[in-house]
Amino acid sequence: MSLIKSISGIRGTIGGKVNDNLTPLDVVKFASAFGTWLQNNKNKKDLTLVIGRDARISGQMVSSLVTATLQGLGIHVVDLGLSTTPTVEIMVPELNADGGIILTASHNPKQWNALKLLNEKGEFISGENGAEVLALAENEDFNYAEVDELGQYETREDAFDIHIQQILDLPMVDAEAIKAKKFKVVLDAVNSTGGIAIPMLLDKLGCETIKLYCDPTGHFPHNPEPLKEHLGDICELVKKENADFGIVVDPDVDRLALIDEKGEMFGEEYTLVAVADYLLKNKNGVAISNLSSSRALRDVARTHDSEYFASAVGEVNVVTLMKEKKAVIGGEGNGGIIYPDLHYGRDSLVGVALFLTHLAKENTTVSELRAGYPSYFMGKKKIELTPEINVDEILTKMEKEYQNEEVSTVDGVKIDFENNWVHLRKSNTEPIIRIYTEAKSQEEADELADTMIAKINSLI
């Protein structure tokens, strides 16, 4: 069974049986539920939704199903076609739409697809709202429009231009400083829509772009999650081309990873750290990340006399805390940059522009920039769950076991030791316990994870 229904949307593998995988009937049912929920919530039938998709192979089919379903409810559809998650988020308020649907399974392999749901602000709907949508889908409580009231359909081809112009208009993006440097950049867009959007942005910033896997066919040439073990090709090409650095984005372009001029990973965790360093240097304020993100962001914030806070894992939780604390910058340690002066969503394009500005103004290399930040190493492991395991009971026992340390139960159990930390949490999308650790060396981080796995196994 590869169909995951959650408060943030529906995700699954294409094909198979209804309610087991992401089949056409599941797509129609869930699109119907979201459209109906919006109509009920807005108390009107005449709604407009923006949709866009990444380049994965099933995208056109899923998009057609979603479009026809929404029209069947009497909802008008503005279709951006091949797009990015942040571009759809930008265009919902830009077009005064009532909501949006992004068709992407993010970093999942090509057999996956998903519907991600946006409110009228272009932000992911809340957990409470998501639960209401799921209930509507479960009950199939839909009322479709009669023939004279079917929704209209239109396409837009200017969404990338609008998104990029809004980035260039940001006061903290210095296009002229970037242009003066004439950066040479290698881009790996895993054959999805980043291969369209990122070169458009880099061209506006006067950069030379060497394209690697930028043809939006949806045939991912490697695992699309931007981790070191998947990125050997771009690391080699950066060195071969004598480039200033490399850029890697995931299929829907909301995660940004960087490669330094030596072909070494800058580190997904440090994308946010570098951008925050630049912004907090120029504007004292608050930085936010989630509990599983690096301590390096906290350390950098403190060097600028700024505050740092951690939220529960999940973009919605980060955004909620950012709004509460009026944060200058926030995001997640997976390369997700959230810059509220543009919008409250992870956005690789604005991340690229802010990083380039920082690099240009520091007048240094990417490797030297990275060397200036606190050096931490993360371990990410997991334990497969079986039905008889009471995960909540295990986490409660772990909390009690380490009660003399600094423990947070905001999201799972995070234990802060003096020189390292471990975060244990039940995955929202897979039947596993995720174990995140961070320490001053990779060996220490991995050993801490292994120690925790042994401890959990003894409790099981």
C-alpha positions as semicolon CSV with decimal commas, in nm:
position;residue;x (nm);y (nm);z (nm)
1;M;0,000;0,000;0,000
2;S;0,161;0,323;-0,118
3;L;-0,116;0,580;-0,065
4;I;-0,048;0,824;0,217
5;K;-0,334;1,052;0,324
6;S;-0,229;1,329;0,558
7;I;-0,339;1,674;0,667
8;S;-0,100;1,827;0,411
9;G;-0,239;1,638;0,109
10;I;-0,241;1,298;-0,056
11;R;0,067;1,118;-0,188
12;G;0,116;0,782;-0,351
13;T;0,256;0,573;-0,633
14;I;0,083;0,577;-0,969
15;G;-0,125;0,274;-1,072
16;G;-0,259;-0,024;-0,883
17;K;-0,581;-0,054;-0,686
18;V;-0,808;0,226;-0,568
19;N;-0,733;0,343;-0,213
20;D;-0,405;0,149;-0,215
21;N;-0,210;0,359;-0,464
22;L;-0,262;0,698;-0,629
23;T;-0,515;0,599;-0,895
24;P;-0,731;0,830;-1,111
25;L;-1,028;0,767;-0,879
26;D;-0,822;0,869;-0,574
27;V;-0,708;1,188;-0,750
28;V;-1,067;1,277;-0,844
29;K;-1,198;1,205;-0,495
30;F;-0,933;1,411;-0,321
31;A;-0,958;1,704;-0,565
32;S;-1,335;1,694;-0,514
33;A;-1,287;1,704;-0,137
34;F;-1,056;2,005;-0,148
35;G;-1,275;2,195;-0,394
36;T;-1,584;2,120;-0,185
37;W;-1,406;2,224;0,136
38;L;-1,310;2,556;-0,023
39;Q;-1,666;2,616;-0,142
40;N;-1,799;2,543;0,206
41;N;-1,529;2,749;0,375
42;K;-1,574;3,048;0,142
43;N;-1,951;3,000;0,139
44;K;-1,962;3,050;-0,237
45;K;-1,948;2,839;-0,552
46;D;-1,769;3,082;-0,784
47;L;-1,407;3,010;-0,689
48;T;-1,073;3,028;-0,870
49;L;-0,787;2,784;-0,805
50;V;-0,430;2,796;-0,935
51;I;-0,263;2,466;-1,024
52;G;0,090;2,381;-1,133
53;R;0,303;2,069;-1,158
54;D;0,659;1,948;-1,159
55;A;0,791;1,754;-1,460
56;R;0,735;1,400;-1,337
57;I;0,593;1,159;-1,597
58;S;0,246;1,130;-1,440
59;G;0,206;1,507;-1,405
60;Q;0,005;1,574;-1,718
61;M;-0,240;1,292;-1,643
62;V;-0,288;1,397;-1,280
63;S;-0,323;1,762;-1,383
64;S;-0,596;1,676;-1,634
65;L;-0,788;1,481;-1,370
66;V;-0,761;1,761;-1,113
67;T;-0,859;2,029;-1,366
68;A;-1,166;1,843;-1,491
69;T;-1,276;1,762;-1,136
70;L;-1,253;2,123;-1,022
71;Q;-1,440;2,241;-1,331
72;G;-1,702;1,977;-1,253
73;L;-1,753;2,146;-0,916
74;G;-1,800;2,482;-1,090
75;I;-1,452;2,608;-0,993
76;H;-1,244;2,816;-1,236
77;V;-0,892;2,685;-1,293
78;V;-0,578;2,882;-1,378
79;D;-0,320;2,630;-1,498
80;L;0,047;2,729;-1,478
81;G;0,153;2,402;-1,643
82;L;0,516;2,310;-1,566
83;S;0,593;2,513;-1,256
84;T;0,757;2,500;-0,913
85;T;0,608;2,478;-0,568
86;P;0,716;2,833;-0,473
87;T;0,592;2,973;-0,806
88;V;0,242;2,833;-0,748
89;E;0,254;2,976;-0,394
90;I;0,347;3,318;-0,534
91;M;0,076;3,313;-0,800
92;V;-0,222;3,231;-0,575
93;P;-0,229;3,575;-0,407
94;E;-0,092;3,741;-0,723
95;L;-0,407;3,632;-0,908
96;N;-0,639;3,685;-0,608
97;A;-0,728;3,317;-0,625
98;D;-0,909;3,128;-0,351
99;G;-0,647;2,853;-0,322
100;G;-0,409;2,632;-0,513
101;I;-0,299;2,275;-0,576
102;I;0,061;2,177;-0,644
103;L;0,104;1,845;-0,822
104;T;0,437;1,713;-0,701
105;A;0,579;1,440;-0,482
106;S;0,877;1,662;-0,404
107;H;1,194;1,450;-0,360
108;N;1,018;1,113;-0,403
109;P;1,115;0,891;-0,700
110;K;0,938;0,922;-1,035
111;Q;0,664;0,664;-0,966
112;W;0,522;0,892;-0,695
113;N;0,295;1,195;-0,727
114;A;0,093;1,405;-0,486
115;L;-0,159;1,685;-0,441
116;K;-0,042;1,961;-0,206
117;L;-0,307;2,207;-0,095
118;L;-0,279;2,586;-0,059
119;N;-0,507;2,847;0,096
120;E;-0,580;3,192;-0,049
121;K;-0,246;3,322;0,083
122;G;-0,058;3,062;-0,118
123;E;0,039;2,884;0,203
124;F;-0,017;2,519;0,297
125;I;-0,351;2,466;0,469
126;S;-0,348;2,404;0,843
127;G;-0,368;2,066;1,011
128;E;-0,724;2,136;1,121
129;N;-0,826;2,229;0,766
130;G;-0,650;1,923;0,627
131;A;-0,844;1,697;0,862
132;E;-1,170;1,849;0,734
133;V;-1,067;1,781;0,373
134;L;-0,984;1,420;0,460
135;A;-1,325;1,377;0,622
136;L;-1,499;1,508;0,310
137;A;-1,299;1,268;0,094
138;E;-1,384;0,976;0,322
139;N;-1,758;1,054;0,311
140;E;-1,757;1,147;-0,060
141;D;-1,981;1,440;0,032
142;F;-1,965;1,621;-0,303
143;N;-2,218;1,814;-0,509
144;Y;-2,111;1,875;-0,867
145;A;-2,220;2,167;-1,084
146;E;-2,489;2,154;-1,350
147;V;-2,390;2,207;-1,712
148;D;-2,440;2,585;-1,724
149;E;-2,233;2,631;-1,409
150;L;-1,918;2,435;-1,498
151;G;-1,588;2,604;-1,416
152;Q;-1,378;2,784;-1,675
153;Y;-1,019;2,698;-1,767
154;E;-0,726;2,918;-1,862
155;T;-0,350;2,888;-1,880
156;R;-0,076;3,132;-1,777
157;E;0,276;3,132;-1,918
158;D;0,417;3,431;-1,729
159;A;0,436;3,283;-1,377
160;F;0,815;3,236;-1,375
161;D;0,864;3,593;-1,499
162;I;0,642;3,728;-1,221
163;H;0,814;3,515;-0,955
164;I;1,164;3,615;-1,067
165;Q;1,076;3,985;-1,092
166;Q;0,942;3,981;-0,735
167;I;1,276;3,833;-0,624
168;L;1,477;4,095;-0,815
169;D;1,266;4,371;-0,656
170;L;1,364;4,262;-0,302
171;P;1,589;4,521;-0,132
172;M;1,816;4,246;0,004
173;V;1,885;4,107;-0,344
174;D;2,167;4,307;-0,504
175;A;2,154;4,216;-0,872
176;E;2,425;4,462;-0,969
177;A;2,673;4,323;-0,716
178;I;2,605;3,973;-0,848
179;K;2,639;4,078;-1,213
180;A;2,976;4,237;-1,143
181;K;3,113;3,900;-1,028
182;K;3,014;3,712;-1,347
183;F;2,969;3,387;-1,156
184;K;2,996;3,056;-1,342
185;V;2,745;2,811;-1,200
186;V;2,666;2,444;-1,267
187;L;2,301;2,347;-1,219
188;D;2,157;1,999;-1,158
189;A;1,777;2,020;-1,180
190;V;1,714;1,642;-1,193
191;N;1,525;1,683;-1,525
192;S;1,239;1,873;-1,366
193;T;1,112;2,230;-1,363
194;G;1,413;2,380;-1,187
195;G;1,581;2,334;-1,525
196;I;1,348;2,602;-1,660
197;A;1,317;2,844;-1,368
198;I;1,669;2,857;-1,220
199;P;1,848;2,938;-1,552
200;M;1,597;3,220;-1,610
201;L;1,689;3,368;-1,270
202;L;2,064;3,317;-1,318
203;D;2,047;3,485;-1,659
204;K;1,883;3,791;-1,502
205;L;2,167;3,799;-1,249
206;G;2,439;3,788;-1,513
207;C;2,562;3,437;-1,433
208;E;2,690;3,178;-1,679
209;T;2,493;2,856;-1,633
210;I;2,630;2,511;-1,714
211;K;2,325;2,286;-1,733
212;L;2,324;1,928;-1,606
213;Y;1,998;1,730;-1,617
214;C;1,789;2,038;-1,696
215;D;1,558;1,888;-1,960
216;P;1,213;1,865;-1,791
217;T;1,127;1,512;-1,902
218;G;1,051;1,374;-1,556
219;H;1,300;1,092;-1,609
220;F;1,514;1,153;-1,302
221;P;1,878;1,056;-1,379
222;H;1,950;0,986;-1,012
223;N;1,760;0,971;-0,685
224;P;1,597;1,317;-0,675
225;E;1,665;1,385;-0,307
226;P;1,961;1,629;-0,307
227;L;2,193;1,430;-0,080
228;K;2,569;1,380;-0,121
229;E;2,544;1,015;-0,228
230;H;2,327;1,114;-0,527
231;L;2,533;1,408;-0,654
232;G;2,861;1,265;-0,784
233;D;2,802;1,393;-1,139
234;I;2,763;1,759;-1,049
235;C;3,053;1,748;-0,803
236;E;3,278;1,628;-1,086
237;L;3,137;1,878;-1,337
238;V;3,193;2,176;-1,106
239;K;3,563;2,088;-1,092
240;K;3,587;2,010;-1,463
241;E;3,427;2,341;-1,562
242;N;3,627;2,538;-1,305
243;A;3,295;2,680;-1,188
244;D;3,245;2,907;-0,889
245;F;2,996;2,663;-0,739
246;G;2,708;2,425;-0,813
247;I;2,335;2,443;-0,747
248;V;2,113;2,140;-0,690
249;V;1,734;2,154;-0,657
250;D;1,473;1,884;-0,607
251;P;1,190;1,822;-0,860
252;D;0,956;2,091;-0,724
253;V;1,237;2,340;-0,646
254;D;1,171;2,405;-0,278
255;R;1,499;2,249;-0,155
256;L;1,837;2,402;-0,236
257;A;2,175;2,232;-0,199
258;L;2,511;2,385;-0,295
259;I;2,845;2,246;-0,413
260;D;3,163;2,448;-0,352
261;E;3,425;2,524;-0,616
262;K;3,625;2,217;-0,511
263;G;3,334;1,985;-0,587
264;E;3,252;1,934;-0,218
265;M;2,907;1,956;-0,061
266;F;2,838;2,289;0,108
267;G;2,586;2,096;0,316
268;E;2,207;2,120;0,291
269;E;2,195;2,238;0,651
270;Y;2,425;2,528;0,568
271;T;2,217;2,673;0,283
272;L;1,986;2,827;0,544
273;V;2,280;2,916;0,769
274;A;2,455;3,115;0,494
275;V;2,140;3,302;0,391
276;A;2,059;3,380;0,756
277;D;2,415;3,503;0,812
278;Y;2,372;3,756;0,531
279;L;2,028;3,875;0,637
280;L;2,097;3,898;1,013
281;K;2,419;4,083;0,945
282;N;2,208;4,356;0,788
283;K;1,893;4,337;0,999
284;N;1,876;4,227;1,360
285;G;1,588;3,987;1,410
286;V;1,473;3,632;1,473
287;A;1,576;3,313;1,292
288;I;1,362;2,998;1,295
289;S;1,426;2,637;1,197
290;N;1,283;2,306;1,310
291;L;1,402;2,082;1,592
292;S;1,591;1,854;1,351
293;S;1,797;2,134;1,197
294;S;2,158;2,220;1,275
295;R;2,276;2,413;1,580
296;A;2,482;2,619;1,336
297;L;2,183;2,847;1,268
298;R;2,146;2,918;1,639
299;D;2,520;2,992;1,665
300;V;2,519;3,228;1,366
301;A;2,212;3,411;1,497
302;R;2,385;3,467;1,829
303;T;2,692;3,615;1,658
304;H;2,460;3,884;1,521
305;D;2,287;3,938;1,857
306;S;1,973;3,783;1,714
307;E;1,735;3,531;1,865
308;Y;1,680;3,174;1,749
309;F;1,378;2,948;1,806
310;A;1,298;2,593;1,696
311;S;0,958;2,464;1,582
312;A;0,816;2,116;1,538
313;V;0,920;1,948;1,213
314;G;0,710;2,041;0,910
315;E;0,690;2,353;0,696
316;V;0,350;2,454;0,838
317;N;0,495;2,448;1,190
318;V;0,800;2,653;1,090
319;V;0,578;2,913;0,922
320;T;0,345;2,933;1,223
321;L;0,637;3,005;1,458
322;M;0,793;3,251;1,209
323;K;0,472;3,453;1,209
324;E;0,444;3,439;1,588
325;K;0,803;3,560;1,637
326;K;0,802;3,795;1,333
327;A;1,113;3,618;1,205
328;V;1,349;3,772;0,949
329;I;1,441;3,432;0,808
330;G;1,342;3,072;0,860
331;G;1,335;2,733;0,702
332;E;1,436;2,373;0,738
333;G;1,771;2,200;0,742
334;N;1,692;2,015;0,420
335;G;1,780;2,323;0,216
336;G;1,439;2,488;0,252
337;I;1,466;2,870;0,264
338;I;1,160;3,065;0,382
339;Y;1,200;3,440;0,332
340;P;0,886;3,618;0,458
341;D;0,957;3,943;0,270
342;L;0,867;3,742;-0,043
343;H;0,627;3,473;0,085
344;Y;0,586;3,208;0,356
345;G;0,702;2,905;0,162
346;R;1,027;2,719;0,095
347;D;1,176;2,876;-0,215
348;S;1,500;2,774;-0,387
349;L;1,487;3,068;-0,628
350;V;1,495;3,336;-0,358
351;G;1,753;3,122;-0,177
352;V;1,979;3,133;-0,483
353;A;1,942;3,512;-0,518
354;L;2,015;3,580;-0,150
355;F;2,311;3,339;-0,144
356;L;2,458;3,498;-0,458
357;T;2,423;3,842;-0,301
358;H;2,599;3,721;0,014
359;L;2,878;3,557;-0,186
360;A;2,928;3,868;-0,401
361;K;2,943;4,104;-0,106
362;E;3,175;3,882;0,099
363;N;3,415;3,869;-0,199
364;T;3,523;3,516;-0,115
365;T;3,491;3,160;-0,242
366;V;3,213;2,922;-0,146
367;S;3,453;2,689;0,038
368;E;3,597;2,979;0,240
369;L;3,246;3,098;0,322
370;R;3,157;2,752;0,450
371;A;3,478;2,729;0,655
372;G;3,370;3,041;0,845
373;Y;3,066;2,871;0,997
374;P;3,055;2,643;1,302
375;S;3,130;2,290;1,190
376;Y;2,869;2,031;1,280
377;F;2,799;1,689;1,136
378;M;2,459;1,523;1,121
379;G;2,353;1,162;1,132
380;K;2,017;1,053;0,994
381;K;1,907;0,698;1,062
382;K;1,577;0,520;1,113
383;I;1,411;0,221;1,275
384;E;1,145;0,028;1,084
385;L;0,820;-0,004;1,278
386;T;0,605;-0,312;1,322
387;P;0,235;-0,305;1,422
388;E;0,291;-0,434;1,775
389;I;0,529;-0,150;1,869
390;N;0,377;0,132;2,074
391;V;0,589;0,419;1,947
392;D;0,448;0,682;2,182
393;E;0,527;0,458;2,478
394;I;0,885;0,412;2,352
395;L;0,931;0,788;2,318
396;T;0,791;0,847;2,668
397;K;1,041;0,596;2,807
398;M;1,325;0,773;2,623
399;E;1,213;1,106;2,767
400;K;1,223;0,961;3,118
401;E;1,556;0,788;3,054
402;Y;1,722;1,124;2,978
403;Q;1,521;1,349;3,208
404;N;1,838;1,503;3,355
405;E;1,930;1,645;3,014
406;E;1,761;1,929;2,825
407;V;1,459;1,755;2,671
408;S;1,194;1,891;2,435
409;T;0,870;1,708;2,355
410;V;0,732;1,966;2,113
411;D;0,774;1,710;1,834
412;G;0,871;1,360;1,939
413;V;1,163;1,371;2,182
414;K;1,472;1,589;2,136
415;I;1,757;1,545;2,384
416;D;2,016;1,823;2,395
417;F;2,349;1,717;2,542
418;E;2,633;1,963;2,597
419;N;2,820;1,881;2,275
420;N;2,557;1,704;2,064
421;W;2,187;1,627;2,034
422;V;1,947;1,357;1,918
423;H;1,592;1,398;1,790
424;L;1,356;1,100;1,783
425;R;1,028;1,132;1,599
426;K;0,763;0,920;1,438
427;S;0,748;0,989;1,064
428;N;0,428;1,142;0,929
429;T;0,475;0,985;0,586
430;E;0,646;0,649;0,644
431;P;0,614;0,368;0,905
432;I;0,947;0,447;1,074
433;I;1,106;0,629;1,368
434;R;1,349;0,887;1,238
435;I;1,666;0,941;1,440
436;Y;1,849;1,269;1,380
437;T;2,178;1,341;1,553
438;E;2,434;1,620;1,539
439;A;2,786;1,639;1,679
440;K;3,130;1,787;1,616
441;S;3,233;1,493;1,397
442;Q;3,054;1,251;1,166
443;E;3,182;0,957;1,367
444;E;3,041;1,101;1,689
445;A;2,706;1,177;1,524
446;D;2,678;0,823;1,386
447;E;2,784;0,668;1,717
448;L;2,518;0,869;1,901
449;A;2,254;0,746;1,653
450;D;2,369;0,384;1,699
451;T;2,358;0,426;2,077
452;M;2,000;0,550;2,056
453;I;1,898;0,266;1,822
454;A;2,041;0,016;2,071
455;K;1,859;0,187;2,356
456;I;1,528;0,186;2,166
457;N;1,571;-0,179;2,069
458;S;1,628;-0,269;2,434
459;L;1,304;-0,091;2,525
460;I;1,115;-0,266;2,244
